[in-house]
Amino acid sequence: MNLAIAPTPFSANDYKSDYKPVWCPGCGDYSVLLAFTKAMAQLQRPPEEIAVVSGIGCSSRIPAYTNCYGFHGVHGRALPVGTGLKVARPELTVIVAGGDGDGFSIGGNHFLHACRRNIDLTYMVMDNRVYGMTKGQPSPTTEPDWDSALAPGGTGLRPFHPLVIALASGANFVARGFSGDPNGCADLIVQAIKHPGFSFVEILSPCVTFRPDQREWAKMVHPAAVNPTDDPARAARRIMTDDGFNIGVLYAGNRAPFRPQVSTPATMAEIEKEFAL
Amino acid sequence: MTQASAAIQSLSFAIVGSGGAGVMTAGHMLLDAAARAGHYGLMSRSSGPQIRGGEAAALVRLAPAAVESHGDRFDVLLAVDWQNAHRFAAEIPIDARSLVIGDPGEGAVPEAFAGAGARIVPIPLKAIAKKIAGGRPNMVALGVLGALAGLDADALAHAIEATLQKGGDALKASRTAMYAGAAAMAEAGVSLPRLAAKRSNGCWAISGNEAAGLGAVRGGIRFVAAYPITPATEILEWLSSALPRLGGTLVQAEDELASINMAIGASYGGVPSLTATSGPGLSLMTEAMGLAVAAEIPIVVVDVMRGGPSTGIPTKSEQSDLNIALYGLHGDAPHIVVAPNSVADCLLTTQWAVHLAETLQVPALVLSDQSMGQSRVVLDRPADIRFATKRLVAEPAPENYRRYALTPSGISPMAVPGTRGGVYTADGLEHSERGTPSSQAADHLAQLDKRASKLDQADYSRYWAEIEGEGDVAVVTWGSCTAPVREAIDRAREDGVAARLISLRLLAPAQPARLAEALAEVRRILVIEQTYSGQFYRYLRSAYDLPCEMRVFHRPGPLPMRPGEIHSKIVKELAV
């Protein structure tokens, strides 16, 4: 007879739903989903205390593929939804997820302000440098000479540099991962969640359908050769001078996270007093 | 609610001056002192778009019963200076019975006002103020107007003390200047008829924007996302200090796209949430309002309307956001649209909107406007109305929980994050009962039915409209037009035209059966609204099958609707 049953720890599978993803075979996002579930198993938080919030795009489909509370909103507005949720329910673990178009183009302004607001949540961007769901248009991180029907011969535009922007805007934790290394990614996600304030993790996640050239990324990525720094100037120099395939925690700052204003509690009658003559 | 009627005397004062001259402060104190002396009143602000240095006018109407709109004329126009005052000529109608008080040192009365034939009373405001250390002409003006209104100088002194927090020399100087102004007016030997005063126990002074904020927290709002915009900002500013005291939070957003999505995120987390804006912000919010419809997330959006389209006239009122409020969401997206019918009613209507949003799991839009939001009224302390507001939550979540389960009421229990067994993904994509994305025809139809039927079946109680009076004709209106319509109907009764007043508080979903019932035996109606294109009239024509003849009077802002112009339409269209 069992006198005491030790609680069964959560396995990675407990954080995964039984829905079949819409992603193409070979899509990097499968590995990001795997990394996410592994990270959650490391943290051992019950699935119902975790919320995954997203916008629109291939990678933004991820909430329903987890077994956590999910929010799949409109294009570009995942960070505001996550912000409202975290401020209203600070005890939840809130993870905002999406792609490069959702986060850096239509949602670019929210990215800047989420970094500077420094609310204790984690933003995970699966960057494949293309709009996949609309079948292959250039995104803000696409190389200038990448040829497509919408921009024949390339956009000619300098790519957006999310890590530098995050750092300059005040993100408290900045890391780069690669979907082809789910264990390494899981470790980055765990560190990001544990770190106070706004944590930004850019995950290089190849689009095998519209960017088959990104299969080469597996050969190009390499671990960051140096330890993370809490000096933003130093981190900025490293990020701006690396080859874009440097994997690891690149900045871990110590800025105090956002705290909402607190006031002496009052009753409704006390609140209404100001109107009485 | 107490009604103003034509039988009641009222006194109307306009105080004009360049920005920074302190006319708003003087108007505010005049209203405050009158309230302390037992009168009711209304003060509205009018200004140009400049932050400082532009023209400004405080418009104050005092009466023995509650007033919610200005009359057709002003008894007194006082100018602290005449710089750009002519721009107010259309907004401040005066006539031969009016008094125009000007400082002779500031030049002659401009032609725009002098032509009315009003009696001109020169009082050297600046010279009087100069004799008092720290004295300011606006406080001299307060004394002048207080004397004309028959207010006790001590009531005025009390109002000064209540407004000037700093006290000390500034307070003393203001008081002395006020007494000097009152003395100068007495010396001028001009007076106005006395207003009857009533008791003032339990009176409040509140603006429409403050009332909306109070209605929000009374209704249970505990999260607000804010992006500043004229003329809605005061709602957000008031909430920013009230919410933390009630255990709630306000976050300033980077734009309106963020503010509404933050409110949606907080409400998804189980906390009743709101944002407030004006037309341009509402345009940005409509996509996310559709998300709240599809994902069935309660939120309240207060739109304090201003002149449109585009940037339009930010500091002036209009009712022209009705169309976007009703039709602005893409897809078939049933939602709630309600409108307060007075400054005081901003409280009840916003509170009711919270109740409807929370119980029906739907976005509710409150259409206030600049004329209500930025006006301040004296009123009896509003009743503590309580709605049985409770969101239907899945706590605990049943086995095989389905977030969007089809139920007879159309409302299904919402699992709040943290609830074991309730895990689901809220989605703007069409979905099955479980919440999984679906493009199946059967799921689409079932969920469209669900979202429409919960609003169709809801109990909107007696708050759907204000219905007053008897008669075989009626005036149908909404929002800030209600008060001048009420005054016009009272006047028309004296001309032998008995008209009902029907003011819709619930604009969407439409209530054709209830309106038809309210219009039983009515042979003709006159629709009154403040839009260029007759948006409300067209909505009534399309959503209501009204058996009676319809006439309409609509015109755009920025000039407020006057009882007189409505009265003449009532006599013209509804007599016979």
Interface residues (C-beta under 8 A of the other chain):
Chain A: Y19 P46 P47 E48 E49 A51 V53 P63 A64 N67 C68 Y69 G70 F71 H72 G73 V74 G76 R77 L79 P80 V81 G82 T83 G84 L85 K86 V87 A88 R89 E91 L92 N109 H110 L112 H113 P260 Q261 V262 S263 T264 P265 A266 M268 E270 I271 E272 F275 A276 L277
Chain B: D32 A35 R36 S200 G202 C203 W204 A205 I206 E210 L214 V217 R218 R222 F223 A225 S240 S241 A242 P244 R245 L246 G247 T249 L250 V251 A253 E254 D255 L257 A258 S259 N261 M262 A263 I264 G265 A266 S267 Y268 G269 G270 V271 S273 E287 A288 L291 A295 V378 R381 A415 P417 G418 T419 R420 G421 G422 V423 Y424 T425 A426 D427 G428 L429 G435 T436 P437
